């Protein structure tokens, strides 16, 4: 009888809906889970006639409530958040050290030139001369400590970049494997929703590491490429990213896919892009500026001392040694220098003369040329470097806070479409239960009518 058939089809449809609802409720706390639903449609009558109402209901497919646009927005937000968060810890550390009175270069310069000023009271005083050497040594240590910190940061950035590259390769391989499993599931009629969720979570993880573009394919797989179009995942195949060191300490990134090799430039996005941006735009110019300041300070002081005479009438000797390699420190007081070596006089016959000393003191207002600032006076160089670094740190912090807000909003927008609402599922559970019970009642009524008909016959 058509009544029994309709009731059974309705009960089966309600069972499928209840199963889907139970799956949603079971995964209400599962990260990245996309809620599902059933697509029901009325079945056309199997027999002709004006009184043939239909042949029940069918479950055409299971729906997956996902919005690719919202997913893309969430992945873009993850990329920006990754870029800003990767650089901020380095910026904060460097800003704190350079701006600290106990370790900053500016305080060391103040102490050194203050010691020179004190010597002008009595240019022949050995204690005052020794104080200049002591202040020069302390200043050199500040330069060396800051240079060592920045060298350590560059090494840390390189190590983090290598770790990020390895992570990108691992995640990309996982996406490729899931692409294959999804394609196989679709071919065998198995619901691939859980696999798609796992793949989307890996794409989200990958987007935090590097900015990606995602394209859906006809077989259910997703192709993933970098912002510049270089492929990372194509079907069940993934690319191999690598980083190699250059003689200048930088690293070159490459992507190898099949028989093609691509050299990556800047603007990568994600953590990888954030590290590259910090190193190239902040750290390297700052290192070059600090090294340049140390070199020009040493050269200017040494040249001025060479133009004067020590108390015994001999030509002045250099005070500083500069080492551009920085193996043992970029700046240090020349070994063996003593107070009597300082050439304050402009006349070898006048040991108490301080003309050359005044010229040494005047070096503080002389210009130095630095990569991060251009031409500035030595007295302003350290302050402006700290100010420039502070501005970059504040800008990055503001962008980081914005990226966090955008990411949170993108996640909420995604959850509004794809997330499980426990209240909504509770209502669905009751409705599908009632649907199931109502269809069983239809079957029961049909059986009663059938039995009554048999009794009459």
Residue pairs with C-beta under 8 A, 6 or more apart in sequence:
1 446
1 449
1 450
2 46
2 47
2 52
2 53
2 55
3 442
3 443
3 445
3 446
3 449
4 442
4 443
4 446
4 447
4 450
5 55
5 56
6 54
6 55
6 56
6 57
6 442
7 56
7 439
7 440
7 441
7 442
7 443
7 446
8 56
8 439
8 443
9 43
9 55
9 56
9 57
9 58
10 56
10 57
10 435
10 438
10 439
10 442
11 436
11 439
11 440
11 443
12 59
13 38
13 40
13 57
13 58
13 59
13 435
14 432
14 433
14 435
14 436
14 439
15 436
16 38
16 59
16 62
17 37
17 38
17 40
17 59
17 428
17 432
17 435
18 429
18 432
18 433
18 436
20 36
20 37
20 38
20 62
21 425
21 428
21 429
21 432
22 429
23 36
24 35
24 36
24 420
24 425
25 420
25 422
25 425
25 426
25 429
27 33
27 420
28 420
28 422
28 425
31 201
32 197
32 198
32 200
32 201
32 204
33 197
33 419
33 420
34 64
34 65
34 66
34 193
34 196
34 197
34 200
34 418
35 65
35 418
35 419
35 420
35 421
35 425
36 62
36 63
36 64
36 65
36 193
37 62
37 63
37 65
38 59
38 61
38 62
38 63
39 59
39 60
39 61
39 62
39 63
40 57
40 58
40 59
40 60
41 57
41 58
41 60
42 54
42 56
42 57
43 54
43 55
43 56
43 57
43 58
44 54
44 55
45 52
45 53
45 54
45 55
46 52
46 55
62 191
62 193
64 193
64 196
65 417
65 418
66 196
66 417
66 418
67 414
67 417
67 418
68 216
70 410
70 413
70 414
70 417
70 418
71 200
71 203
71 414
72 214
73 410
73 413
73 414
74 204
74 407
74 410
74 411
74 413
74 414
75 203
75 204
75 207
75 212
75 214
76 207
76 211
76 410
77 403
77 406
77 407
77 409
77 410
78 204
78 207
78 208
78 270
78 407
79 207
79 208
79 210
79 211
79 212
79 269
79 270
79 273
80 269
80 399
80 403
80 406
80 407
81 208
81 400
81 403
81 404
81 406
81 407
82 207
82 208
82 209
82 269
82 270
82 271
82 274
83 269
83 270
83 271
83 273
83 274
83 277
83 403
84 274
84 396
84 399
84 400
84 403
85 271
85 274
85 400
85 403
86 160
86 270
86 271
86 274
86 275
86 278
87 274
87 275
87 277
87 278
87 282
87 396
88 393
88 396
88 397
88 400
90 153
90 156
90 157
90 278
90 282
90 283
91 278
91 282
91 389
91 392
91 393
91 396
91 397
92 393
93 149
93 153
94 149
94 150
94 153
94 282
94 283
94 286
94 389
95 386
95 389
95 390
95 393
97 103
97 104
97 145
97 146
97 149
98 104
98 105
98 146
98 382
98 385
98 386
98 389
99 386
99 390
101 107
103 142
103 145
103 146
104 142
104 382
104 386
105 139
105 142
105 143
105 146
105 290
105 293
105 382
105 385
106 382
106 383
106 386
107 142
108 135
108 138
108 139
108 141
108 142
108 143
109 139
109 364
109 378
109 379
109 382
111 135
111 138
111 139
112 132
112 135
112 136
112 138
112 139
113 361
113 364
114 135
115 128
115 131
115 132
115 134
115 135
115 136
116 132
116 357
116 360
116 361
117 361
118 128
118 131
119 125
119 128
119 129
119 131
119 132
119 342
119 344
119 354
119 357
120 354
120 357
120 358
120 361
121 128
122 128
123 344
123 345
123 351
123 352
123 353
123 354
123 357
124 311
124 351
124 352
126 339
126 340
129 339
129 340
129 342
130 339
132 339
132 342
133 319
133 333
133 337
133 338
133 339
133 342
136 319
136 320
136 333
137 332
137 333
139 331
140 294
140 320
140 329
140 331
140 332
140 333
141 329
143 290
143 293
143 294
143 329
143 330
143 331
144 326
144 329
144 330
144 331
144 332
146 290
147 287
147 290
147 291
147 294
147 326
147 329
147 330
148 326
148 329
150 283
150 286
150 287
150 290
151 287
151 326
153 283
154 249
154 279
154 283
154 284
154 287
157 275
157 278
157 279
157 283
158 245
158 249
158 251
160 271
160 275
161 243
161 251
161 253
161 272
161 275
161 276
162 243
164 209
164 210
164 271
164 272
164 275
165 241
165 242
165 243
165 253
165 272
167 209
168 206
168 209
168 210
168 232
168 241
168 272
169 238
169 240
169 241
171 202
171 205
171 206
171 209
172 206
172 224
172 232
172 233
172 238
172 239
172 241
173 238
174 202
175 199
175 202
175 203
175 206
175 222
175 224
175 233
175 238
176 233
176 235
176 236
176 237
176 238
177 236
178 195
178 198
178 199
178 202
179 199
179 220
179 221
179 222
179 233
179 235
179 236
180 221
180 235
180 236
181 192
181 195
182 192
182 195
182 196
182 199
182 220
182 221
183 219
183 220
183 221
183 235
183 236
185 191
185 192
185 195
186 192
186 219
186 220
192 220
196 220
199 222
203 212
203 214
203 222
203 224
206 212
206 224
206 232
207 270
208 270
208 271
209 270
209 271
209 272
210 226
210 227
210 268
210 269
210 270
210 271
210 272
210 273
211 226
211 227
211 268
211 269
211 270
211 273
212 224
212 225
212 226
212 227
212 232
213 224
213 225
213 226
213 227
213 229
214 222
214 223
214 224
215 222
215 223
215 225
216 222
217 223
217 235
219 235
221 235
221 236
222 233
223 231
223 233
223 234
223 235
224 231
224 232
224 233
225 231
225 232
225 233
226 232
226 255
226 264
226 268
227 267
227 268
227 269
228 262
228 264
228 265
228 267
230 239
230 255
230 257
230 262
230 264
231 239
231 255
231 257
232 238
232 239
232 241
232 255
232 257
233 239
234 257
237 257
237 258
239 255
239 256
239 257
240 255
240 256
240 257
241 253
241 254
241 255
241 256
241 264
242 253
242 254
242 255
242 256
243 251
243 252
243 253
243 254
244 251
244 252
244 254
245 251
246 252
250 279
252 263
252 264
253 263
253 264
253 268
253 272
254 261
254 262
254 263
254 264
255 261
255 262
255 264
256 262
266 273
266 276
266 277
266 280
267 273
268 276
281 392
282 389
282 392
285 371
285 372
286 372
286 385
286 389
288 370
288 371
288 372
289 370
289 371
289 372
289 373
289 381
289 385
290 330
290 385
291 324
291 326
291 330
292 368
292 369
292 370
292 371
293 368
293 370
293 378
293 381
293 382
293 385
294 322
294 330
294 331
295 322
295 324
295 330
296 368
296 369
296 378
297 320
297 331
297 363
297 368
297 378
298 318
298 319
298 320
298 321
298 322
298 331
299 322
300 363
300 366
300 368
300 378
301 318
301 319
301 320
301 360
301 363
302 318
302 319
302 320
304 356
304 359
304 360
304 363
305 316
305 317
305 318
305 319
305 342
305 343
305 356
305 360
306 315
306 316
306 317
306 318
306 343
307 316
307 343
307 346
307 356
307 359
308 315
308 316
308 343
308 344
308 345
308 346
308 355
308 356
308 357
308 359
309 315
309 316
309 343
309 345
309 346
309 347
309 348
309 356
310 316
310 317
310 340
310 341
310 342
310 343
310 345
310 351
311 340
311 345
311 351
312 340
312 351
313 348
313 349
313 351
314 348
315 343
316 341
316 342
316 343
316 356
317 334
317 337
317 341
317 343
318 334
318 337
319 333
319 334
319 337
319 341
319 342
320 331
320 332
320 333
320 334
321 331
321 332
321 333
321 334
321 335
322 330
322 331
323 329
323 330
323 331
323 332
324 330
343 356
344 353
344 354
344 356
344 357
344 360
345 351
345 352
345 353
345 354
345 355
345 356
345 357
346 353
346 355
346 356
347 353
347 355
363 378
364 377
364 378
364 379
365 377
365 378
365 379
366 377
366 378
367 375
367 376
367 377
367 378
368 375
368 376
368 377
368 378
368 381
369 375
370 376
370 381
370 385
372 385
372 388
373 381
373 384
373 385
373 388
376 384
